[in-house]
Amino acid sequence: MNKPSILFICTHNSARSQIAEGYINNRYGDRYTAYSAGTEVTHIHPLAIEVMNERGIDISGQRSKALSEFIDSDIDIVVTVCDGAKAVCPVFPGVKHTIHKEFMDPSAATGSDEEKREIFRRVRDEIIQWIDMNVQPGGTLAV
């Protein structure tokens, strides 16, 4: 049986969706295949890479991807992680579940480097907690 696929979508595909993709593939890769995309293609934020490394997860090999890369893909679950992505998210044929869960954009953080790093850590932990609370053994995410 094929593992269900999850596509995490945010505006820039630089932090929130990248964190979720990396965490699912690392922690639940035996049950799911995760991807991420953005309504705009940018780059993975260096602090996203740094705070995931603190958890022993290397996302430095991931890349920012456009939604268009996934339109004709067999995606089972779409998760929008910001209101901006939800507003413009296209319909993906064959998707079994669409979920919206808003997370603060850590890339918009201001302050010192350490203050920004703390915000990235907080958002990372919120995403991880939400995933851990909602992953179901049968290949779905509870909402």
HELIX and SHEET records of a PDB file:
HELIX    1   1 ARG A   16  ARG A   27  1                                  12    
HELIX    2   2 PRO A   46  GLU A   54  1                                   9    
HELIX    3   3 LEU A   67  GLU A   69  5                                   3    
HELIX    4   4 ASP A   83  VAL A   88  1                                   6    
HELIX    5   5 PRO A  106  ALA A  108  5                                   3    
HELIX    6   6 ASP A  113  ASN A  134  1                                  22    
SHEET    1   A 4 THR A  33  GLY A  38  0                                        
SHEET    2   A 4 SER A   5  CYS A  10  1                                        
SHEET    3   A 4 ILE A  77  THR A  80  1                                        
SHEET    4   A 4 HIS A  97  HIS A 100  1                                        
END                                                                             
